[in-house]
Each structure stands twice: as C-alpha cells, then as structure tokens.
Amino acid sequence: MLSVVQSATVVGIDAQPVQVEVDVTGGTLAVFDLVGLPEASVREARVRVKNAIAHAGLHFPQRHITVNLAPADLRKTGCGLDLPVALGVLGASGALPQDRLDGVVAVGELSLTGEIRPVPGLLCVAELCGRIGVKRLLCATENHDEAAAAGCVEVVSARDLAEAVACLNGKREWPRPAVRAVAAPAPHHILDWSDVKGQLLAKRALEIAAAGAHNVLLVGPPGTGKTMLARRLPTILPDLTREESLESTRVWSVAGLLGSGHGLLAQRPFRAPHHTTSPSALVGGGPGPRPGEISLAHNGVLFLDELPEFPRVVIEALRTPIEDGRVVVARVRQSVCFPCRFMLIGSMNPCPCGYANDPRGRCRCREVEIARYRSRVSGPLLDRVDLQVELPALSGAELHARGPVERSVDVRGRVERARRVQALRFSGASAQVNARITPAELRARCPLSDEATRLLRIAIDRFGLSPRAHDRVWRIARTIADLGGSLSLDVAHIAEALQYRRFDEATGVSDEGSAQCLQEGACPV
C-alpha cells in the first residue's frame, strides 16, 4: 500500500518542498529502505520512526518498507522529515487514511518516545506553504508561534505522535495554543545612552550612523567608552518593520537560534563575535551552508571589537558583503545566498599598547610598530567605513560631571524622524536609507548646493578621495542635513562629513585639512 505525505527541507534560508512516498509490501524479512539523497541525520530517521511508533502505542508493520524522498536530486538535511516519514508509514499500513494527509505539510523531529521536537527553519516552511497553496502545516508545539508568525497558512501542532495521529483521524480536536506572533521586546532601560560620560563627538557620529545606517570605526585608548557606545547603539535605532522582522527572523530560524515559543524578532539584532572567529563562522559556511555572524546581524549591528586583532582573511571577507548586502556561499554540491545588510561598528586602539598620542607619554611603541598595527585594517576596508572617529581619554572632571544628559529615547526620536524623511525621499527606490542608495539615486535625489559641490571637489583633489569615499561623504552629509531638518544639502553638512574621514590614511583628512578646504573654497560655514 502506498501513502504520500508532503513535507519540506531547508536550503540556505529557503524551504524546498519534499514529497515523502512510503510503500509497505509483504515479505519474509522486515526491511526499512530510505532513498532520495538523504544525509546521515535523515537516514537515521529509520531508527527514530520505528521506536516512536512503537512507544506511541501504534502498530509498526514488520514488512518491507520503502521510503522515497522526492525530488531525488535534492539533498535532504536535518531531522524535520521524521514526522512525515512516520505518518507515511502509518498511512501505508492502514492506520491513517490518505485523505486525512492530503493538503497537510508535516515537519518535525521525533524522539524515541514519540515526542515531536522543534526543528529550525519553520518560518521558511510556513512561507513555502503560502506560496504553494497548502492549507495546513503540522509541526511541534514549540514551533507553533514561529510558523504562525508568517500569517499565510493554518498552523496546527501536537506534543507527540499519538496526539497528532488522533487529531488527524478526527478523534481529538487540535490543541489551540495562544499565538504570540511577535516576541516580547527586551526593555530598553537595561542599557541607555546616558550611561556613557563625555565623548560628545563619538555620540554625534553614532547618532548620524543610526539615522543613515552608516558604518563606523571608533579609535581610542582603553577605557574611553568604545564598547559601551557600540552596545548602546541598538537603543537609539528604530524598531524593525514587519518586512525587516520577517527577514531577520528567517535567518535566525534557519540558524536554530530563535528558541522555542517565539514569533518574529522585535528588536534589531546585535552581534559581537570574538576576534578568534573563523571566516566561515563570520561569513557563513559549513558542509550544509549555514548563516554566519554577518547574516545573523541582518538589519541590525555587527560589532567587531579590537578590529586589528581579527585575522586578515576574516576582515577582508567583509568587503563584498558590505557593498552587496548579501553573501553567496558556494560549495561543490550547492550555492546558497544569505542576506547581510548590517551596520558595521569597529573599534580599535591607536597603537599596540593603546596609548599613542597620550599627553602623559605612556606610549612606548615605535613608529614601525604603530604603522604595522594600523595596517592590519586595509585601505579597501577602511574606504567602506563611513565615519572614522577618535575618542580621547576622559578627564576626571568629565567623568564626574553632573547635569542633564541625553537618554536613548531622546536620541532615538531624532533618528526616527530622520529615517521617516529618508523613507519619503526614496519612496520607490532600491533602498530607503542614505547609506544604501545607489550612486544614481544619490545624485538624482540628493543634489548639492553650488558651494557644497565646490568644497567637495576641492577635498577630492587635495586628499585623493576615491569615488567610493566621495559618495560616502555625500551620503553622510545628507544624513547630517536630515537630522538638522534641512531640505537642502549645504557646505556646512559637507564640512562636517569630511571631518569624519580623518583616520582614513588614503585620504589624510583632518580637522586642519577641512578648515583649509573651506578657506580655499571661500565657502562660509
């Protein structure tokens, strides 16, 4: 007798349909064959399914069982095919009518006792059901909220195989767990912008970065607040939109990091990998490619503390993803694409000991050592960092200063207003934040005044700005204007933007250089 159950397997961050065909025939020996390009974890389903059916109090046929996973040329991974294989065996043996299985996609791992366990990627499977017109998705109870968050298919869940079979046979009603489509947001007051003393220039730079989704490099001696500022950046970022939440949750679901009983992510991700991270862990990879840290930071923040301590091959692997907003992981058998639109926040010391230019003369590094240390961050990567900011050591007066301090909620209000302005300006464009628009859209929708054009032209000639750096200065200036409520893009905005390129060795921009540009351009600020 033949039974067919619909299921799915996850490839990259997309689910692919899988048809589980089970044939139970007579024979003198009990044989369980499983074909259709299964990986090791799928082949092991034979043991789990046999024991789960027996422990659930159901009859396992002691005959020749053949399971085919179609299409045969698609590699099947993970344990999510346990449940459909078990349902197919029961259907082929007559314990479950085929009409009860029609129109149902089943995904779930089985324990030896018959418990249905959650599997990664259920959000992707639910979206697949919506695309192919399937009416019902059957999964583990812990996956219910995640699948229901897609909002495109009826989701039913069960605690174990016996309960699932009883509900499919109409002997019991499906459990109706309370749906929490969006995970509860973490309270913002745990970390706050006001925790950081002083560092007004760095705070201003990070506010600009948050408003336009720009990349930032923070340079300063130990203890100046680089890590504190980076970790508080998410508190001034706008909440995820519905579309962004779906995108980020999809990646976290495939990576198995979403956790049971959770729906969509409500806040922007913040990832801070250690400097011993491998290229595959950062970018993504493995035998069955999985998303890396840059994809887990999609629509959020990727913080690389002590940037020069990362291996050169790891740092250089960021160059293309920063530009493209996606990364393609190629393997012999398959290639998968992961999204990775993130804000890069890097931090580093000015020298190996951390005290270069210290007025108390604590630095003992030689010039060649400082040059070697700074060269670990290559020019091409530095060219992709929009704002490069120096954090000076704090004085005792700054540490103990009292008075009104801006809180995260205040800064966040300005950032959200600037983001709304950009969304209106770039309506219908490829992106809706200044940092990610194309050069053509930048020139068409963000025109410069004559004085600003003259200043930017002088800066290009004097400092040798690359075309990429030139456009990044332009984008930063547009964000500065948006924060200030200015419709026009004027010379003062360009002048401030140029000063945030001060650590770019390729450009050599400094405060004095920007001032000289202003004088030569005869552009009043």
Secondary structure as UniProt FT lines:
FT   STRAND          2..11
FT   TURN            12..13
FT   STRAND          14..25
FT   STRAND          31..35
FT   HELIX           40..43
FT   HELIX           45..55
FT   TURN            56..57
FT   STRAND          64..70
FT   TURN            72..73
FT   TURN            80..81
FT   HELIX           82..92
FT   TURN            93..94
FT   HELIX           98..100
FT   TURN            101..103
FT   STRAND          104..106
FT   STRAND          109..110
FT   TURN            112..113
FT   STRAND          115..117
FT   TURN            120..121
FT   HELIX           122..132
FT   STRAND          136..140
FT   HELIX           141..143
FT   HELIX           144..148
FT   TURN            149..150
FT   STRAND          154..158
FT   HELIX           161..168
FT   TURN            169..170
FT   HELIX           188..190
FT   HELIX           193..195
FT   HELIX           200..212
FT   STRAND          216..219
FT   TURN            222..223
FT   HELIX           226..232
FT   HELIX           233..236
FT   HELIX           242..255
FT   TURN            260..261
FT   STRAND          270..271
FT   TURN            275..276
FT   HELIX           279..283
FT   STRAND          284..285
FT   TURN            286..289
FT   STRAND          290..291
FT   HELIX           293..296
FT   TURN            297..299
FT   STRAND          301..304
FT   TURN            305..306
FT   HELIX           307..309
FT   HELIX           312..316
FT   TURN            317..318
FT   HELIX           319..324
FT   STRAND          326..330
FT   STRAND          335..339
FT   STRAND          343..348
FT   TURN            356..357
FT   TURN            359..360
FT   HELIX           367..374
FT   TURN            375..376
FT   HELIX           379..383
FT   STRAND          387..390
FT   HELIX           396..399
FT   HELIX           408..425
FT   TURN            426..428
FT   HELIX           434..436
FT   HELIX           439..445
FT   HELIX           450..463
FT   HELIX           467..483
FT   TURN            484..485
FT   HELIX           491..499
FT   TURN            502..503
FT   TURN            505..508
FT   HELIX           511..521
//
